[in-house]
Amino acid sequence: MAEQVHEEKIARQLRRVTEALDSGVKAQASRLLAGLSAAEIGDLLESLPLPKRLAVWELVDPELDGDILVEVNDRVRDSLIGDMTEQELVAAVDELDLDDLADIFDDLPDAVTSTVLNSMDRQDRERLDRVLSYPEDSAGGLMDPDVLSVRPDVTLDVVLRYLRARGELPKVFDLLFVVDRSGRYLGGFKLADLLTRDPASSVADHMDRTMRTIPVNMPASEVAVEFEHLDLLSAPVTDAEHRLLGTITIDDVVDVIREEADHSLLTMAGLDEEDDMFEPAMRSAPKRWVWLAINLVTAFMAAGVLYLFEPTLDQIVATAVLFPVVMSMGGIAGTQTLTLMVRGMATGQVSAGNTTALLRKELAVGLMNGVVFALLVGLIAVLWYGKLKLGIVIAIAILLNLVAAALAGAIVPVALRRLSIDPALAGGVVLTTVTDIIGISAFVGLASIVLLAQ
């Protein structure tokens, strides 16, 4: 529901800004943009073709430029950066948090990165280098190295004075992290305790020593699961020696969840979530050739199987009319199981320990659905053509294909993951090939045996 409301809001904003630009009233477009957040403007820019995108970009408040560059995808960011001067880029990224700067650092021109690094003090450069040294899709790549930590032996009054002296606090701030003299993590200290407990008491009196840490090499998808299961707003990131390296906050995790959802949706169609939807056709078309070519090969494989039964198709027209029903039912049933498995893998619910149980369950589902729809389709075929044998043939074919589809939908993603192939990317193509070949072989093969038997 919330996603739908957001999409409707972006659509209204897009329409109003486009109408203002088309009518030449830039002042009205500027007023509309002034009421939007950086993330909303980012969504708006991704929804515009390049000429209008650059026209809107010129109207954006320069103070938001850096935050917007962080929000948009890689291809759109490239188009915006290409329209900016070196001075504008330096000013845009100068005030970014280190974790946000790390997200776009490699996309910046060398001259800009050199200027930015030269303007940093030694500590910030070391922190940025630390974040950049970890994979982007890991806890280390997500974390903000600018972390607030305190010692266990100080009083709450001292901590309060420290925070006041610091002035600026993180946007998401619910915890302080307690460390020893070597920087090793000891526990968490809630902001609520800081404000409500005796100022003369020490941090050690109120710290939570059981609070979990996030290993720096943990994959981003697992970080998202940790935040979901533990209802976290922020969490400390530590290395193998348990030294505190940084913090991850809920806003970073929400970005991970959205990126994971986009990745799963787009890769099943062979697309990239970082693509610009308004990229020129000459650049977009070749990116889709690989999976179109793979699908073409698998389609010819299915056609080859069908060719083997050409005599049957020539003699029994009903098989040519009805075999798409068999393939379609198998494809849908397999896709249901495949989607369930891919989602389970993404959320960590599918593992080596429960794969066999899931396989048995999906096989049972395929068998039950196969029986129900085999009887239904068989009855329709008998009423349509008046041939009992034809109804029996298609009923058996439907049953076999739905069982095979359930098995393939469960086995294919597991096998692909063991081969280090993304199941969301290749699963659909492999599954379609399996269900098409089995469906054709079962239906037309049985028709050749039963209907043409003399």
Secondary structure in CASP SS format (residue, H / E / C, confidence):
PFRMAT SS
TARGET T0000
AUTHOR 0000-0000-0000
METHOD secondary structure of the structure
MODEL  1
M C 1.00
A H 1.00
E H 1.00
Q H 1.00
V H 1.00
H H 1.00
E H 1.00
E H 1.00
K H 1.00
I H 1.00
A H 1.00
R H 1.00
Q H 1.00
L H 1.00
R H 1.00
R H 1.00
V H 1.00
T H 1.00
E H 1.00
A H 1.00
L H 1.00
D H 1.00
S C 1.00
G C 1.00
V C 1.00
K H 1.00
A H 1.00
Q H 1.00
A H 1.00
S H 1.00
R H 1.00
L H 1.00
L H 1.00
A H 1.00
G C 1.00
L C 1.00
S C 1.00
A H 1.00
A H 1.00
E H 1.00
I H 1.00
G H 1.00
D H 1.00
L H 1.00
L H 1.00
E H 1.00
S C 1.00
L C 1.00
P C 1.00
L H 1.00
P H 1.00
K H 1.00
R H 1.00
L H 1.00
A H 1.00
V H 1.00
W H 1.00
E H 1.00
L H 1.00
V C 1.00
D C 1.00
P H 1.00
E H 1.00
L H 1.00
D H 1.00
G H 1.00
D H 1.00
I H 1.00
L H 1.00
V H 1.00
E H 1.00
V C 1.00
N C 1.00
D H 1.00
R H 1.00
V H 1.00
R H 1.00
D H 1.00
S H 1.00
L H 1.00
I H 1.00
G C 1.00
D C 1.00
M C 1.00
T C 1.00
E H 1.00
Q H 1.00
E H 1.00
L H 1.00
V H 1.00
A H 1.00
A H 1.00
V H 1.00
D C 1.00
E C 1.00
L C 1.00
D C 1.00
L H 1.00
D H 1.00
D H 1.00
L H 1.00
A H 1.00
D H 1.00
I H 1.00
F H 1.00
D H 1.00
D H 1.00
L C 1.00
P C 1.00
D H 1.00
A H 1.00
V H 1.00
T H 1.00
S H 1.00
T H 1.00
V H 1.00
L H 1.00
N H 1.00
S H 1.00
M C 1.00
D C 1.00
R H 1.00
Q H 1.00
D H 1.00
R H 1.00
E H 1.00
R H 1.00
L H 1.00
D H 1.00
R H 1.00
V H 1.00
L H 1.00
S C 1.00
Y C 1.00
P C 1.00
E C 1.00
D C 1.00
S E 1.00
A H 1.00
G H 1.00
G H 1.00
L H 1.00
M C 1.00
D E 1.00
P C 1.00
D C 1.00
V C 1.00
L C 1.00
S E 1.00
V E 1.00
R C 1.00
P C 1.00
D C 1.00
V C 1.00
T E 1.00
L H 1.00
D H 1.00
V H 1.00
V H 1.00
L H 1.00
R H 1.00
Y H 1.00
L H 1.00
R H 1.00
A H 1.00
R H 1.00
G C 1.00
E C 1.00
L C 1.00
P C 1.00
K C 1.00
V C 1.00
F C 1.00
D C 1.00
L E 1.00
L E 1.00
F E 1.00
V E 1.00
V E 1.00
D C 1.00
R C 1.00
S C 1.00
G C 1.00
R E 1.00
Y E 1.00
L E 1.00
G E 1.00
G E 1.00
F E 1.00
K E 1.00
L H 1.00
A H 1.00
D H 1.00
L H 1.00
L H 1.00
T H 1.00
R C 1.00
D C 1.00
P C 1.00
A C 1.00
S C 1.00
S E 1.00
V H 1.00
A H 1.00
D H 1.00
H C 1.00
M C 1.00
D E 1.00
R C 1.00
T C 1.00
M C 1.00
R C 1.00
T C 1.00
I E 1.00
P E 1.00
V C 1.00
N C 1.00
M C 1.00
P E 1.00
A H 1.00
S H 1.00
E H 1.00
V H 1.00
A H 1.00
V H 1.00
E H 1.00
F H 1.00
E H 1.00
H H 1.00
L H 1.00
D C 1.00
L C 1.00
L C 1.00
S E 1.00
A E 1.00
P E 1.00
V E 1.00
T E 1.00
D C 1.00
A C 1.00
E C 1.00
H C 1.00
R E 1.00
L E 1.00
L E 1.00
G E 1.00
T E 1.00
I E 1.00
T E 1.00
I H 1.00
D H 1.00
D H 1.00
V H 1.00
V H 1.00
D H 1.00
V H 1.00
I H 1.00
R H 1.00
E H 1.00
E H 1.00
A H 1.00
D H 1.00
H H 1.00
S H 1.00
L H 1.00
L H 1.00
T H 1.00
M C 1.00
A C 1.00
G C 1.00
L C 1.00
D C 1.00
E C 1.00
E C 1.00
D C 1.00
D C 1.00
M C 1.00
F C 1.00
E C 1.00
P C 1.00
A H 1.00
M H 1.00
R H 1.00
S H 1.00
A H 1.00
P H 1.00
K H 1.00
R C 1.00
W H 1.00
V H 1.00
W H 1.00
L H 1.00
A H 1.00
I H 1.00
N H 1.00
L H 1.00
V H 1.00
T H 1.00
A H 1.00
F H 1.00
M H 1.00
A H 1.00
A H 1.00
G H 1.00
V H 1.00
L H 1.00
Y H 1.00
L H 1.00
F C 1.00
E H 1.00
P H 1.00
T H 1.00
L H 1.00
D H 1.00
Q H 1.00
I C 1.00
V H 1.00
A H 1.00
T H 1.00
A H 1.00
V H 1.00
L H 1.00
F H 1.00
P H 1.00
V H 1.00
V H 1.00
M H 1.00
S H 1.00
M H 1.00
G H 1.00
G H 1.00
I H 1.00
A H 1.00
G H 1.00
T H 1.00
Q H 1.00
T H 1.00
L H 1.00
T H 1.00
L H 1.00
M H 1.00
V H 1.00
R H 1.00
G H 1.00
M H 1.00
A H 1.00
T H 1.00
G C 1.00
Q C 1.00
V C 1.00
S C 1.00
A C 1.00
G C 1.00
N C 1.00
T H 1.00
T H 1.00
A H 1.00
L H 1.00
L H 1.00
R H 1.00
K H 1.00
E H 1.00
L H 1.00
A H 1.00
V H 1.00
G H 1.00
L H 1.00
M H 1.00
N H 1.00
G H 1.00
V H 1.00
V H 1.00
F H 1.00
A H 1.00
L H 1.00
L H 1.00
V H 1.00
G H 1.00
L H 1.00
I H 1.00
A H 1.00
V H 1.00
L H 1.00
W H 1.00
Y H 1.00
G C 1.00
K C 1.00
L H 1.00
K H 1.00
L H 1.00
G H 1.00
I H 1.00
V H 1.00
I H 1.00
A H 1.00
I H 1.00
A H 1.00
I H 1.00
L H 1.00
L H 1.00
N H 1.00
L H 1.00
V H 1.00
A H 1.00
A H 1.00
A H 1.00
L H 1.00
A H 1.00
G H 1.00
A H 1.00
I H 1.00
V H 1.00
P H 1.00
V H 1.00
A H 1.00
L H 1.00
R H 1.00
R H 1.00
L C 1.00
S C 1.00
I C 1.00
D C 1.00
P H 1.00
A H 1.00
L H 1.00
A H 1.00
G H 1.00
G H 1.00
V H 1.00
V H 1.00
L H 1.00
T H 1.00
T H 1.00
V H 1.00
T H 1.00
D H 1.00
I H 1.00
I H 1.00
G H 1.00
I H 1.00
S H 1.00
A H 1.00
F H 1.00
V H 1.00
G H 1.00
L H 1.00
A H 1.00
S H 1.00
I H 1.00
V H 1.00
L C 1.00
L C 1.00
A C 1.00
Q C 1.00
END
